[in-house]
Amino acid sequence: MGDKSPKSNQKKSTQKQAKASSAATKKTAAVASKQAAGKKK
């Protein structure tokens, strides 16, 4: 716990970026599916 080595810091930032990008992807996918559903009507 509390590891301040560059390797662990890099791993943490990579995980944060991956989380953020997957959330953004989900958001855009949801918007796209809403638009597609709107066009079908």
Distance bins in CASP14 RR format, pairs under 12 A and 6 or more apart:
PFRMAT RR
TARGET T0000
AUTHOR 0000-0000-0000
RMODE 2
METHOD distances of the structure
MODEL  1
1 8 0 0 0 0 0 1 0 0 0 0 0
2 8 0 0 0 0 1 0 0 0 0 0 0
2 9 0 0 0 0 0 1 0 0 0 0 0
2 12 0 0 0 0 0 1 0 0 0 0 0
3 9 0 0 0 0 1 0 0 0 0 0 0
3 10 0 0 0 0 0 1 0 0 0 0 0
3 11 0 0 0 0 1 0 0 0 0 0 0
3 12 0 0 0 0 1 0 0 0 0 0 0
4 10 0 0 0 0 0 1 0 0 0 0 0
4 12 0 0 0 0 0 1 0 0 0 0 0
5 11 0 0 0 0 1 0 0 0 0 0 0
5 12 0 0 0 0 0 1 0 0 0 0 0
6 12 0 0 0 0 0 1 0 0 0 0 0
6 13 0 0 0 0 0 1 0 0 0 0 0
7 13 0 0 0 0 0 1 0 0 0 0 0
7 14 0 0 0 0 0 1 0 0 0 0 0
8 14 0 0 0 0 0 1 0 0 0 0 0
8 15 0 0 0 0 0 1 0 0 0 0 0
9 15 0 0 0 0 0 1 0 0 0 0 0
9 16 0 0 0 0 0 1 0 0 0 0 0
10 16 0 0 0 0 0 1 0 0 0 0 0
10 17 0 0 0 0 0 1 0 0 0 0 0
11 17 0 0 0 0 0 1 0 0 0 0 0
11 18 0 0 0 0 0 1 0 0 0 0 0
12 18 0 0 0 0 0 1 0 0 0 0 0
12 19 0 0 0 0 0 1 0 0 0 0 0
13 19 0 0 0 0 0 1 0 0 0 0 0
13 20 0 0 0 0 0 1 0 0 0 0 0
14 20 0 0 0 0 0 1 0 0 0 0 0
14 21 0 0 0 0 0 1 0 0 0 0 0
15 21 0 0 0 0 0 1 0 0 0 0 0
15 22 0 0 0 0 0 1 0 0 0 0 0
16 22 0 0 0 0 0 1 0 0 0 0 0
16 23 0 0 0 0 0 1 0 0 0 0 0
17 23 0 0 0 0 0 1 0 0 0 0 0
17 24 0 0 0 0 0 1 0 0 0 0 0
18 24 0 0 0 0 0 1 0 0 0 0 0
18 25 0 0 0 0 0 1 0 0 0 0 0
19 25 0 0 0 0 0 1 0 0 0 0 0
19 26 0 0 0 0 0 1 0 0 0 0 0
20 26 0 0 0 0 0 1 0 0 0 0 0
20 27 0 0 0 0 0 1 0 0 0 0 0
21 27 0 0 0 0 0 1 0 0 0 0 0
21 28 0 0 0 0 0 1 0 0 0 0 0
22 28 0 0 0 0 0 1 0 0 0 0 0
22 29 0 0 0 0 0 1 0 0 0 0 0
23 29 0 0 0 0 0 1 0 0 0 0 0
23 30 0 0 0 0 0 1 0 0 0 0 0
24 30 0 0 0 0 0 1 0 0 0 0 0
24 31 0 0 0 0 0 1 0 0 0 0 0
25 31 0 0 0 0 0 1 0 0 0 0 0
25 32 0 0 0 0 0 1 0 0 0 0 0
26 32 0 0 0 0 0 1 0 0 0 0 0
26 33 0 0 0 0 0 1 0 0 0 0 0
27 33 0 0 0 0 0 1 0 0 0 0 0
27 34 0 0 0 0 0 1 0 0 0 0 0
28 34 0 0 0 0 0 1 0 0 0 0 0
28 35 0 0 0 0 0 1 0 0 0 0 0
29 35 0 0 0 0 0 1 0 0 0 0 0
29 36 0 0 0 0 0 1 0 0 0 0 0
30 36 0 0 0 0 0 1 0 0 0 0 0
30 37 0 0 0 0 0 1 0 0 0 0 0
31 37 0 0 0 0 0 1 0 0 0 0 0
31 38 0 0 0 0 0 1 0 0 0 0 0
32 38 0 0 0 0 0 1 0 0 0 0 0
32 39 0 0 0 0 0 1 0 0 0 0 0
33 39 0 0 0 0 0 1 0 0 0 0 0
33 40 0 0 0 0 0 1 0 0 0 0 0
34 40 0 0 0 0 0 1 0 0 0 0 0
34 41 0 0 0 0 0 1 0 0 0 0 0
35 41 0 0 0 0 0 1 0 0 0 0 0
END
